[in-house]
Amino acid sequence: MVSVGPTTSMRMESFEREFIEQTGVKLVVGKGGMGPLTEEGCKKFKALHVIFPGRPARCWRQPR
């Protein structure tokens, strides 16, 4: 896992395609939807974007 943070998925839209290309990641987990650049990057580099809603993500991140 690269990062778990409080920002929205769409905020990363302008960087995500390039990030997928340069790192070779196959799974991008976010709190919300992404845009057409991420969709294009996922298709081209065979990656998957999945949504993990904000509240459950916060609970998952906290130590038990």
mmCIF file as Biopython writes it, N, C-alpha, C and O atoms, coordinates in Angstrom:
data_model
#
loop_
_atom_site.group_PDB
_atom_site.id
_atom_site.type_symbol
_atom_site.label_atom_id
_atom_site.label_alt_id
_atom_site.label_comp_id
_atom_site.label_asym_id
_atom_site.label_entity_id
_atom_site.label_seq_id
_atom_site.pdbx_PDB_ins_code
_atom_site.Cartn_x
_atom_site.Cartn_y
_atom_site.Cartn_z
_atom_site.occupancy
_atom_site.B_iso_or_equiv
_atom_site.auth_seq_id
_atom_site.auth_asym_id
_atom_site.pdbx_PDB_model_num
ATOM 1   N N  . MET A ? 1  ? 0.844   -1.164 0.000   1.0 0.0 1  A 1 
ATOM 2   C CA . MET A ? 1  ? 0.000   0.000  0.000   1.0 0.0 1  A 1 
ATOM 3   C C  . MET A ? 1  ? 0.895   1.234  0.000   1.0 0.0 1  A 1 
ATOM 4   O O  . MET A ? 1  ? 1.872   1.313  0.745   1.0 0.0 1  A 1 
ATOM 5   N N  . VAL A ? 2  ? 0.544   2.187  -0.844  1.0 0.0 2  A 1 
ATOM 6   C CA . VAL A ? 2  ? 1.330   3.408  -0.956  1.0 0.0 2  A 1 
ATOM 7   C C  . VAL A ? 2  ? 0.874   4.454  0.053   1.0 0.0 2  A 1 
ATOM 8   O O  . VAL A ? 2  ? 1.711   5.070  0.713   1.0 0.0 2  A 1 
ATOM 9   N N  . SER A ? 3  ? -0.437  4.671  0.190   1.0 0.0 3  A 1 
ATOM 10  C CA . SER A ? 3  ? -0.917  5.750  1.040   1.0 0.0 3  A 1 
ATOM 11  C C  . SER A ? 3  ? -2.359  5.523  1.456   1.0 0.0 3  A 1 
ATOM 12  O O  . SER A ? 3  ? -3.155  4.967  0.699   1.0 0.0 3  A 1 
ATOM 13  N N  . VAL A ? 4  ? -2.681  5.950  2.645   1.0 0.0 4  A 1 
ATOM 14  C CA . VAL A ? 4  ? -4.067  6.020  3.097   1.0 0.0 4  A 1 
ATOM 15  C C  . VAL A ? 4  ? -4.228  7.421  3.645   1.0 0.0 4  A 1 
ATOM 16  O O  . VAL A ? 4  ? -3.569  7.787  4.618   1.0 0.0 4  A 1 
ATOM 17  N N  . GLY A ? 5  ? -5.102  8.214  3.029   1.0 0.0 5  A 1 
ATOM 18  C CA . GLY A ? 5  ? -5.231  9.595  3.459   1.0 0.0 5  A 1 
ATOM 19  C C  . GLY A ? 5  ? -6.649  10.109 3.355   1.0 0.0 5  A 1 
ATOM 20  O O  . GLY A ? 5  ? -7.528  9.410  2.851   1.0 0.0 5  A 1 
ATOM 21  N N  . PRO A ? 6  ? -6.886  11.327 3.827   1.0 0.0 6  A 1 
ATOM 22  C CA . PRO A ? 6  ? -8.226  11.878 3.917   1.0 0.0 6  A 1 
ATOM 23  C C  . PRO A ? 6  ? -8.733  12.606 2.670   1.0 0.0 6  A 1 
ATOM 24  O O  . PRO A ? 6  ? -9.822  13.179 2.713   1.0 0.0 6  A 1 
ATOM 25  N N  . THR A ? 7  ? -8.004  12.605 1.587   1.0 0.0 7  A 1 
ATOM 26  C CA . THR A ? 7  ? -8.430  13.380 0.421   1.0 0.0 7  A 1 
ATOM 27  C C  . THR A ? 7  ? -9.417  12.605 -0.454  1.0 0.0 7  A 1 
ATOM 28  O O  . THR A ? 7  ? -9.571  11.393 -0.303  1.0 0.0 7  A 1 
ATOM 29  N N  . THR A ? 8  ? -10.073 13.305 -1.355  1.0 0.0 8  A 1 
ATOM 30  C CA . THR A ? 8  ? -11.018 12.652 -2.262  1.0 0.0 8  A 1 
ATOM 31  C C  . THR A ? 8  ? -10.280 12.053 -3.457  1.0 0.0 8  A 1 
ATOM 32  O O  . THR A ? 8  ? -9.193  12.506 -3.815  1.0 0.0 8  A 1 
ATOM 33  N N  . SER A ? 9  ? -10.871 11.045 -4.061  1.0 0.0 9  A 1 
ATOM 34  C CA . SER A ? 9  ? -10.251 10.395 -5.224  1.0 0.0 9  A 1 
ATOM 35  C C  . SER A ? 9  ? -10.099 11.366 -6.388  1.0 0.0 9  A 1 
ATOM 36  O O  . SER A ? 9  ? -9.045  11.425 -7.022  1.0 0.0 9  A 1 
ATOM 37  N N  . MET A ? 10 ? -11.147 12.119 -6.664  1.0 0.0 10 A 1 
ATOM 38  C CA . MET A ? 10 ? -11.154 12.991 -7.844  1.0 0.0 10 A 1 
ATOM 39  C C  . MET A ? 10 ? -10.051 14.046 -7.779  1.0 0.0 10 A 1 
ATOM 40  O O  . MET A ? 10 ? -9.614  14.555 -8.811  1.0 0.0 10 A 1 
ATOM 41  N N  . ARG A ? 11 ? -9.613  14.365 -6.597  1.0 0.0 11 A 1 
ATOM 42  C CA . ARG A ? 11 ? -8.537  15.350 -6.443  1.0 0.0 11 A 1 
ATOM 43  C C  . ARG A ? 11 ? -7.238  14.862 -7.092  1.0 0.0 11 A 1 
ATOM 44  O O  . ARG A ? 11 ? -6.386  15.671 -7.460  1.0 0.0 11 A 1 
ATOM 45  N N  . MET A ? 12 ? -7.090  13.563 -7.230  1.0 0.0 12 A 1 
ATOM 46  C CA . MET A ? 12 ? -5.886  12.973 -7.814  1.0 0.0 12 A 1 
ATOM 47  C C  . MET A ? 12 ? -6.029  12.688 -9.310  1.0 0.0 12 A 1 
ATOM 48  O O  . MET A ? 12 ? -5.101  12.167 -9.929  1.0 0.0 12 A 1 
ATOM 49  N N  . GLU A ? 13 ? -7.160  13.017 -9.888  1.0 0.0 13 A 1 
ATOM 50  C CA . GLU A ? 13 ? -7.459  12.685 -11.287 1.0 0.0 13 A 1 
ATOM 51  C C  . GLU A ? 13 ? -6.371  13.129 -12.256 1.0 0.0 13 A 1 
ATOM 52  O O  . GLU A ? 13 ? -6.013  12.380 -13.166 1.0 0.0 13 A 1 
ATOM 53  N N  . SER A ? 14 ? -5.842  14.328 -12.077 1.0 0.0 14 A 1 
ATOM 54  C CA . SER A ? 14 ? -4.860  14.833 -13.046 1.0 0.0 14 A 1 
ATOM 55  C C  . SER A ? 14 ? -3.520  14.088 -12.981 1.0 0.0 14 A 1 
ATOM 56  O O  . SER A ? 14 ? -2.721  14.182 -13.913 1.0 0.0 14 A 1 
ATOM 57  N N  . PHE A ? 15 ? -3.266  13.356 -11.901 1.0 0.0 15 A 1 
ATOM 58  C CA . PHE A ? 15 ? -2.000  12.632 -11.732 1.0 0.0 15 A 1 
ATOM 59  C C  . PHE A ? 15 ? -2.120  11.121 -11.906 1.0 0.0 15 A 1 
ATOM 60  O O  . PHE A ? 15 ? -1.120  10.446 -12.150 1.0 0.0 15 A 1 
ATOM 61  N N  . GLU A ? 16 ? -3.326  10.586 -11.783 1.0 0.0 16 A 1 
ATOM 62  C CA . GLU A ? 16 ? -3.498  9.138  -11.627 1.0 0.0 16 A 1 
ATOM 63  C C  . GLU A ? 16 ? -3.041  8.313  -12.825 1.0 0.0 16 A 1 
ATOM 64  O O  . GLU A ? 16 ? -2.403  7.275  -12.646 1.0 0.0 16 A 1 
ATOM 65  N N  . ARG A ? 17 ? -3.353  8.751  -14.039 1.0 0.0 17 A 1 
ATOM 66  C CA . ARG A ? 17 ? -2.946  7.989  -15.228 1.0 0.0 17 A 1 
ATOM 67  C C  . ARG A ? 17 ? -1.427  7.844  -15.275 1.0 0.0 17 A 1 
ATOM 68  O O  . ARG A ? 17 ? -0.905  6.752  -15.499 1.0 0.0 17 A 1 
ATOM 69  N N  . GLU A ? 18 ? -0.730  8.950  -15.063 1.0 0.0 18 A 1 
ATOM 70  C CA . GLU A ? 18 ? 0.736   8.934  -15.076 1.0 0.0 18 A 1 
ATOM 71  C C  . GLU A ? 18 ? 1.280   8.071  -13.930 1.0 0.0 18 A 1 
ATOM 72  O O  . GLU A ? 18 ? 2.259   7.346  -14.105 1.0 0.0 18 A 1 
ATOM 73  N N  . PHE A ? 19 ? 0.644   8.154  -12.768 1.0 0.0 19 A 1 
ATOM 74  C CA . PHE A ? 19 ? 1.063   7.343  -11.623 1.0 0.0 19 A 1 
ATOM 75  C C  . PHE A ? 19 ? 0.940   5.852  -11.938 1.0 0.0 19 A 1 
ATOM 76  O O  . PHE A ? 19 ? 1.847   5.075  -11.639 1.0 0.0 19 A 1 
ATOM 77  N N  . ILE A ? 20 ? -0.170  5.459  -12.534 1.0 0.0 20 A 1 
ATOM 78  C CA . ILE A ? 20 ? -0.380  4.056  -12.913 1.0 0.0 20 A 1 
ATOM 79  C C  . ILE A ? 20 ? 0.693   3.621  -13.905 1.0 0.0 20 A 1 
ATOM 80  O O  . ILE A ? 20 ? 1.275   2.545  -13.772 1.0 0.0 20 A 1 
ATOM 81  N N  . GLU A ? 21 ? 0.947   4.465  -14.893 1.0 0.0 21 A 1 
ATOM 82  C CA . GLU A ? 21 ? 1.947   4.146  -15.914 1.0 0.0 21 A 1 
ATOM 83  C C  . GLU A ? 21 ? 3.350   4.005  -15.310 1.0 0.0 21 A 1 
ATOM 84  O O  . GLU A ? 21 ? 4.053   3.034  -15.592 1.0 0.0 21 A 1 
ATOM 85  N N  . GLN A ? 22 ? 3.751   4.960  -14.490 1.0 0.0 22 A 1 
ATOM 86  C CA . GLN A ? 22 ? 5.120   4.976  -13.971 1.0 0.0 22 A 1 
ATOM 87  C C  . GLN A ? 22 ? 5.382   3.933  -12.887 1.0 0.0 22 A 1 
ATOM 88  O O  . GLN A ? 22 ? 6.501   3.432  -12.768 1.0 0.0 22 A 1 
ATOM 89  N N  . THR A ? 23 ? 4.372   3.607  -12.104 1.0 0.0 23 A 1 
ATOM 90  C CA . THR A ? 23 ? 4.593   2.676  -10.990 1.0 0.0 23 A 1 
ATOM 91  C C  . THR A ? 23 ? 4.206   1.243  -11.320 1.0 0.0 23 A 1 
ATOM 92  O O  . THR A ? 23 ? 4.689   0.302  -10.691 1.0 0.0 23 A 1 
ATOM 93  N N  . GLY A ? 24 ? 3.331   1.079  -12.311 1.0 0.0 24 A 1 
ATOM 94  C CA . GLY A ? 24 ? 2.882   -0.269 -12.651 1.0 0.0 24 A 1 
ATOM 95  C C  . GLY A ? 24 ? 1.870   -0.845 -11.676 1.0 0.0 24 A 1 
ATOM 96  O O  . GLY A ? 24 ? 1.619   -2.050 -11.688 1.0 0.0 24 A 1 
ATOM 97  N N  . VAL A ? 25 ? 1.279   0.003  -10.825 1.0 0.0 25 A 1 
ATOM 98  C CA . VAL A ? 25 ? 0.284   -0.509 -9.876  1.0 0.0 25 A 1 
ATOM 99  C C  . VAL A ? 25 ? -0.876  -1.147 -10.632 1.0 0.0 25 A 1 
ATOM 100 O O  . VAL A ? 25 ? -1.185  -0.752 -11.756 1.0 0.0 25 A 1 
ATOM 101 N N  . LYS A ? 26 ? -1.500  -2.110 -10.026 1.0 0.0 26 A 1 
ATOM 102 C CA . LYS A ? 26 ? -2.631  -2.796 -10.649 1.0 0.0 26 A 1 
ATOM 103 C C  . LYS A ? 26 ? -3.931  -2.549 -9.911  1.0 0.0 26 A 1 
ATOM 104 O O  . LYS A ? 26 ? -4.996  -2.947 -10.380 1.0 0.0 26 A 1 
ATOM 105 N N  . LEU A ? 27 ? -3.857  -1.889 -8.749  1.0 0.0 27 A 1 
ATOM 106 C CA . LEU A ? 27 ? -5.054  -1.614 -7.960  1.0 0.0 27 A 1 
ATOM 107 C C  . LEU A ? 27 ? -4.948  -0.223 -7.353  1.0 0.0 27 A 1 
ATOM 108 O O  . LEU A ? 27 ? -3.982  0.092  -6.658  1.0 0.0 27 A 1 
ATOM 109 N N  . VAL A ? 28 ? -5.949  0.603  -7.623  1.0 0.0 28 A 1 
ATOM 110 C CA . VAL A ? 28 ? -6.046  1.936  -7.048  1.0 0.0 28 A 1 
ATOM 111 C C  . VAL A ? 28 ? -7.313  1.939  -6.204  1.0 0.0 28 A 1 
ATOM 112 O O  . VAL A ? 28 ? -8.404  1.700  -6.721  1.0 0.0 28 A 1 
ATOM 113 N N  . VAL A ? 29 ? -7.178  2.205  -4.912  1.0 0.0 29 A 1 
ATOM 114 C CA . VAL A ? 29 ? -8.323  2.212  -4.004  1.0 0.0 29 A 1 
ATOM 115 C C  . VAL A ? 29 ? -8.599  3.655  -3.619  1.0 0.0 29 A 1 
ATOM 116 O O  . VAL A ? 29 ? -7.699  4.371  -3.181  1.0 0.0 29 A 1 
ATOM 117 N N  . GLY A ? 30 ? -9.848  4.081  -3.784  1.0 0.0 30 A 1 
ATOM 118 C CA . GLY A ? 30 ? -10.210 5.447  -3.454  1.0 0.0 30 A 1 
ATOM 119 C C  . GLY A ? 30 ? -11.536 5.523  -2.727  1.0 0.0 30 A 1 
ATOM 120 O O  . GLY A ? 30 ? -12.264 4.535  -2.625  1.0 0.0 30 A 1 
ATOM 121 N N  . LYS A ? 31 ? -11.845 6.729  -2.214  1.0 0.0 31 A 1 
ATOM 122 C CA . LYS A ? 31 ? -13.103 6.929  -1.500  1.0 0.0 31 A 1 
ATOM 123 C C  . LYS A ? 31 ? -14.252 7.275  -2.432  1.0 0.0 31 A 1 
ATOM 124 O O  . LYS A ? 31 ? -15.415 7.227  -2.032  1.0 0.0 31 A 1 
ATOM 125 N N  . GLY A ? 32 ? -13.935 7.624  -3.669  1.0 0.0 32 A 1 
ATOM 126 C CA . GLY A ? 32 ? -14.990 8.013  -4.594  1.0 0.0 32 A 1 
ATOM 127 C C  . GLY A ? 32 ? -14.586 7.746  -6.022  1.0 0.0 32 A 1 
ATOM 128 O O  . GLY A ? 32 ? -13.559 7.123  -6.289  1.0 0.0 32 A 1 
ATOM 129 N N  . GLY A ? 33 ? -15.404 8.224  -6.935  1.0 0.0 33 A 1 
ATOM 130 C CA . GLY A ? 33 ? -15.156 7.992  -8.349  1.0 0.0 33 A 1 
ATOM 131 C C  . GLY A ? 33 ? -13.975 8.782  -8.883  1.0 0.0 33 A 1 
ATOM 132 O O  . GLY A ? 33 ? -13.517 9.744  -8.266  1.0 0.0 33 A 1 
ATOM 133 N N  . MET A ? 34 ? -13.497 8.361  -10.031 1.0 0.0 34 A 1 
ATOM 134 C CA . MET A ? 34 ? -12.413 9.049  -10.730 1.0 0.0 34 A 1 
ATOM 135 C C  . MET A ? 34 ? -12.949 9.491  -12.089 1.0 0.0 34 A 1 
ATOM 136 O O  . MET A ? 34 ? -14.105 9.225  -12.416 1.0 0.0 34 A 1 
ATOM 137 N N  . GLY A ? 35 ? -12.128 10.153 -12.867 1.0 0.0 35 A 1 
ATOM 138 C CA . GLY A ? 35 ? -12.556 10.677 -14.147 1.0 0.0 35 A 1 
ATOM 139 C C  . GLY A ? 35 ? -12.024 9.896  -15.334 1.0 0.0 35 A 1 
ATOM 140 O O  . GLY A ? 35 ? -11.496 8.795  -15.180 1.0 0.0 35 A 1 
ATOM 141 N N  . PRO A ? 36 ? -12.168 10.479 -16.526 1.0 0.0 36 A 1 
ATOM 142 C CA . PRO A ? 36 ? -11.797 9.793  -17.766 1.0 0.0 36 A 1 
ATOM 143 C C  . PRO A ? 36 ? -10.301 9.509  -17.917 1.0 0.0 36 A 1 
ATOM 144 O O  . PRO A ? 36 ? -9.934  8.534  -18.573 1.0 0.0 36 A 1 
ATOM 145 N N  . LEU A ? 37 ? -9.437  10.323 -17.336 1.0 0.0 37 A 1 
ATOM 146 C CA . LEU A ? 37 ? -7.992  10.059 -17.436 1.0 0.0 37 A 1 
ATOM 147 C C  . LEU A ? 37 ? -7.616  8.796  -16.666 1.0 0.0 37 A 1 
ATOM 148 O O  . LEU A ? 37 ? -6.813  7.990  -17.134 1.0 0.0 37 A 1 
ATOM 149 N N  . THR A ? 38 ? -8.197  8.632  -15.495 1.0 0.0 38 A 1 
ATOM 150 C CA . THR A ? 38 ? -7.939  7.424  -14.708 1.0 0.0 38 A 1 
ATOM 151 C C  . THR A ? 38 ? -8.523  6.208  -15.407 1.0 0.0 38 A 1 
ATOM 152 O O  . THR A ? 38 ? -7.897  5.148  -15.451 1.0 0.0 38 A 1 
ATOM 153 N N  . GLU A ? 39 ? -9.716  6.361  -15.948 1.0 0.0 39 A 1 
ATOM 154 C CA . GLU A ? 39 ? -10.338 5.258  -16.690 1.0 0.0 39 A 1 
ATOM 155 C C  . GLU A ? 39 ? -9.440  4.827  -17.854 1.0 0.0 39 A 1 
ATOM 156 O O  . GLU A ? 39 ? -9.223  3.636  -18.075 1.0 0.0 39 A 1 
ATOM 157 N N  . GLU A ? 40 ? -8.930  5.800  -18.584 1.0 0.0 40 A 1 
ATOM 158 C CA . GLU A ? 40 ? -8.032  5.514  -19.710 1.0 0.0 40 A 1 
ATOM 159 C C  . GLU A ? 40 ? -6.765  4.798  -19.228 1.0 0.0 40 A 1 
ATOM 160 O O  . GLU A ? 40 ? -6.332  3.817  -19.833 1.0 0.0 40 A 1 
ATOM 161 N N  . GLY A ? 41 ? -6.175  5.297  -18.130 1.0 0.0 41 A 1 
ATOM 162 C CA . GLY A ? 41 ? -4.974  4.676  -17.578 1.0 0.0 41 A 1 
ATOM 163 C C  . GLY A ? 41 ? -5.221  3.248  -17.116 1.0 0.0 41 A 1 
ATOM 164 O O  . GLY A ? 41 ? -4.389  2.368  -17.334 1.0 0.0 41 A 1 
ATOM 165 N N  . CYS A ? 42 ? -6.350  3.021  -16.486 1.0 0.0 42 A 1 
ATOM 166 C CA . CYS A ? 42 ? -6.689  1.669  -16.022 1.0 0.0 42 A 1 
ATOM 167 C C  . CYS A ? 42 ? -6.855  0.715  -17.202 1.0 0.0 42 A 1 
ATOM 168 O O  . CYS A ? 42 ? -6.378  -0.419 -17.165 1.0 0.0 42 A 1 
ATOM 169 N N  . LYS A ? 43 ? -7.524  1.176  -18.233 1.0 0.0 43 A 1 
ATOM 170 C CA . LYS A ? 43 ? -7.713  0.320  -19.416 1.0 0.0 43 A 1 
ATOM 171 C C  . LYS A ? 43 ? -6.381  0.022  -20.097 1.0 0.0 43 A 1 
ATOM 172 O O  . LYS A ? 43 ? -6.080  -1.130 -20.410 1.0 0.0 43 A 1 
ATOM 173 N N  . LYS A ? 44 ? -5.593  1.058  -20.324 1.0 0.0 44 A 1 
ATOM 174 C CA . LYS A ? 44 ? -4.339  0.901  -21.058 1.0 0.0 44 A 1 
ATOM 175 C C  . LYS A ? 44 ? -3.319  0.044  -20.310 1.0 0.0 44 A 1 
ATOM 176 O O  . LYS A ? 44 ? -2.616  -0.762 -20.920 1.0 0.0 44 A 1 
ATOM 177 N N  . PHE A ? 45 ? -3.237  0.217  -18.989 1.0 0.0 45 A 1 
ATOM 178 C CA . PHE A ? 45 ? -2.208  -0.470 -18.206 1.0 0.0 45 A 1 
ATOM 179 C C  . PHE A ? 45 ? -2.771  -1.613 -17.361 1.0 0.0 45 A 1 
ATOM 180 O O  . PHE A ? 45 ? -2.103  -2.127 -16.464 1.0 0.0 45 A 1 
ATOM 181 N N  . LYS A ? 46 ? -4.018  -2.000 -17.666 1.0 0.0 46 A 1 
ATOM 182 C CA . LYS A ? 46 ? -4.664  -3.148 -17.021 1.0 0.0 46 A 1 
ATOM 183 C C  . LYS A ? 46 ? -4.668  -3.041 -15.491 1.0 0.0 46 A 1 
ATOM 184 O O  . LYS A ? 46 ? -4.254  -3.955 -14.778 1.0 0.0 46 A 1 
ATOM 185 N N  . ALA A ? 47 ? -5.148  -1.896 -15.024 1.0 0.0 47 A 1 
ATOM 186 C CA . ALA A ? 47 ? -5.283  -1.655 -13.583 1.0 0.0 47 A 1 
ATOM 187 C C  . ALA A ? 47 ? -6.772  -1.587 -13.238 1.0 0.0 47 A 1 
ATOM 188 O O  . ALA A ? 47 ? -7.625  -1.535 -14.124 1.0 0.0 47 A 1 
ATOM 189 N N  . LEU A ? 48 ? -7.060  -1.588 -11.962 1.0 0.0 48 A 1 
ATOM 190 C CA . LEU A ? 48 ? -8.435  -1.558 -11.489 1.0 0.0 48 A 1 
ATOM 191 C C  . LEU A ? 48 ? -8.577  -0.463 -10.444 1.0 0.0 48 A 1 
ATOM 192 O O  . LEU A ? 48 ? -7.747  -0.344 -9.542  1.0 0.0 48 A 1 
ATOM 193 N N  . HIS A ? 49 ? -9.634  0.337  -10.569 1.0 0.0 49 A 1 
ATOM 194 C CA . HIS A ? 49 ? -9.946  1.341  -9.554  1.0 0.0 49 A 1 
ATOM 195 C C  . HIS A ? 49 ? -11.153 0.843  -8.782  1.0 0.0 49 A 1 
ATOM 196 O O  . HIS A ? 49 ? -12.198 0.564  -9.371  1.0 0.0 49 A 1 
ATOM 197 N N  . VAL A ? 50 ? -11.019 0.729  -7.470  1.0 0.0 50 A 1 
ATOM 198 C CA . VAL A ? 50 ? -12.134 0.299  -6.625  1.0 0.0 50 A 1 
ATOM 199 C C  . VAL A ? 50 ? -12.420 1.386  -5.600  1.0 0.0 50 A 1 
ATOM 200 O O  . VAL A ? 50 ? -11.547 2.184  -5.257  1.0 0.0 50 A 1 
ATOM 201 N N  . ILE A ? 51 ? -13.650 1.405  -5.119  1.0 0.0 51 A 1 
ATOM 202 C CA . ILE A ? 51 ? -14.076 2.425  -4.162  1.0 0.0 51 A 1 
ATOM 203 C C  . ILE A ? 51 ? -14.238 1.805  -2.779  1.0 0.0 51 A 1 
ATOM 204 O O  . ILE A ? 51 ? -14.919 0.794  -2.608  1.0 0.0 51 A 1 
ATOM 205 N N  . PHE A ? 52 ? -13.600 2.432  -1.802  1.0 0.0 52 A 1 
ATOM 206 C CA . PHE A ? 52 ? -13.711 2.065  -0.399  1.0 0.0 52 A 1 
ATOM 207 C C  . PHE A ? 52 ? -14.242 3.314  0.294   1.0 0.0 52 A 1 
ATOM 208 O O  . PHE A ? 52 ? -13.456 4.210  0.601   1.0 0.0 52 A 1 
ATOM 209 N N  . PRO A ? 53 ? -15.557 3.410  0.554   1.0 0.0 53 A 1 
ATOM 210 C CA . PRO A ? 53 ? -16.175 4.649  1.046   1.0 0.0 53 A 1 
ATOM 211 C C  . PRO A ? 53 ? -15.485 5.232  2.278   1.0 0.0 53 A 1 
ATOM 212 O O  . PRO A ? 53 ? -14.901 4.506  3.084   1.0 0.0 53 A 1 
ATOM 213 N N  . GLY A ? 54 ? -15.564 6.542  2.404   1.0 0.0 54 A 1 
ATOM 214 C CA . GLY A ? 54 ? -14.840 7.291  3.424   1.0 0.0 54 A 1 
ATOM 215 C C  . GLY A ? 54 ? -14.952 6.803  4.854   1.0 0.0 54 A 1 
ATOM 216 O O  . GLY A ? 54 ? -13.927 6.597  5.504   1.0 0.0 54 A 1 
ATOM 217 N N  . ARG A ? 55 ? -16.135 6.614  5.360   1.0 0.0 55 A 1 
ATOM 218 C CA . ARG A ? 55 ? -16.286 6.218  6.770   1.0 0.0 55 A 1 
ATOM 219 C C  . ARG A ? 55 ? -15.658 4.847  7.053   1.0 0.0 55 A 1 
ATOM 220 O O  . ARG A ? 55 ? -14.883 4.729  8.002   1.0 0.0 55 A 1 
ATOM 221 N N  . PRO A ? 56 ? -15.960 3.817  6.270   1.0 0.0 56 A 1 
ATOM 222 C CA . PRO A ? 56 ? -15.289 2.531  6.502   1.0 0.0 56 A 1 
ATOM 223 C C  . PRO A ? 56 ? -13.769 2.630  6.347   1.0 0.0 56 A 1 
ATOM 224 O O  . PRO A ? 56 ? -13.033 1.952  7.064   1.0 0.0 56 A 1 
ATOM 225 N N  . ALA A ? 57 ? -13.295 3.459  5.425   1.0 0.0 57 A 1 
ATOM 226 C CA . ALA A ? 57 ? -11.851 3.619  5.232   1.0 0.0 57 A 1 
ATOM 227 C C  . ALA A ? 57 ? -11.215 4.194  6.496   1.0 0.0 57 A 1 
ATOM 228 O O  . ALA A ? 57 ? -10.131 3.770  6.898   1.0 0.0 57 A 1 
ATOM 229 N N  . ARG A ? 58 ? -11.878 5.142  7.110   1.0 0.0 58 A 1 
ATOM 230 C CA . ARG A ? 58 ? -11.362 5.750  8.341   1.0 0.0 58 A 1 
ATOM 231 C C  . ARG A ? 58 ? -11.289 4.711  9.459   1.0 0.0 58 A 1 
ATOM 232 O O  . ARG A ? 58 ? -10.296 4.646  10.184  1.0 0.0 58 A 1 
ATOM 233 N N  . CYS A ? 59 ? -12.320 3.911  9.598   1.0 0.0 59 A 1 
ATOM 234 C CA . CYS A ? 59 ? -12.336 2.871  10.636  1.0 0.0 59 A 1 
ATOM 235 C C  . CYS A ? 59 ? -11.261 1.829  10.371  1.0 0.0 59 A 1 
ATOM 236 O O  . CYS A ? 59 ? -10.622 1.349  11.307  1.0 0.0 59 A 1 
ATOM 237 N N  . TRP A ? 60 ? -11.055 1.475  9.113   1.0 0.0 60 A 1 
ATOM 238 C CA . TRP A ? 60 ? -10.060 0.465  8.741   1.0 0.0 60 A 1 
ATOM 239 C C  . TRP A ? 60 ? -8.655  0.941  9.056   1.0 0.0 60 A 1 
ATOM 240 O O  . TRP A ? 60 ? -7.791  0.146  9.424   1.0 0.0 60 A 1 
ATOM 241 N N  . ARG A ? 61 ? -8.428  2.234  8.911   1.0 0.0 61 A 1 
ATOM 242 C CA . ARG A ? 61 ? -7.091  2.803  9.095   1.0 0.0 61 A 1 
ATOM 243 C C  . ARG A ? 61 ? -6.678  2.858  10.559  1.0 0.0 61 A 1 
ATOM 244 O O  . ARG A ? 61 ? -5.490  2.756  10.866  1.0 0.0 61 A 1 
ATOM 245 N N  . GLN A ? 62 ? -7.624  3.014  11.454  1.0 0.0 62 A 1 
ATOM 246 C CA . GLN A ? 62 ? -7.302  3.176  12.864  1.0 0.0 62 A 1 
ATOM 247 C C  . GLN A ? 62 ? -6.771  1.879  13.470  1.0 0.0 62 A 1 
ATOM 248 O O  . GLN A ? 62 ? -7.266  0.796  13.161  1.0 0.0 62 A 1 
ATOM 249 N N  . PRO A ? 63 ? -5.752  1.994  14.342  1.0 0.0 63 A 1 
ATOM 250 C CA . PRO A ? 63 ? -5.243  0.794  15.021  1.0 0.0 63 A 1 
ATOM 251 C C  . PRO A ? 63 ? -6.319  0.187  15.909  1.0 0.0 63 A 1 
ATOM 252 O O  . PRO A ? 63 ? -7.166  0.897  16.451  1.0 0.0 63 A 1 
ATOM 253 N N  . ARG A ? 64 ? -6.276  -1.098 16.048  1.0 0.0 64 A 1 
ATOM 254 C CA . ARG A ? 64 ? -7.276  -1.779 16.888  1.0 0.0 64 A 1 
ATOM 255 C C  . ARG A ? 64 ? -6.698  -2.114 18.228  1.0 0.0 64 A 1 
ATOM 256 O O  . ARG A ? 64 ? -7.386  -2.689 19.072  1.0 0.0 64 A 1 
#
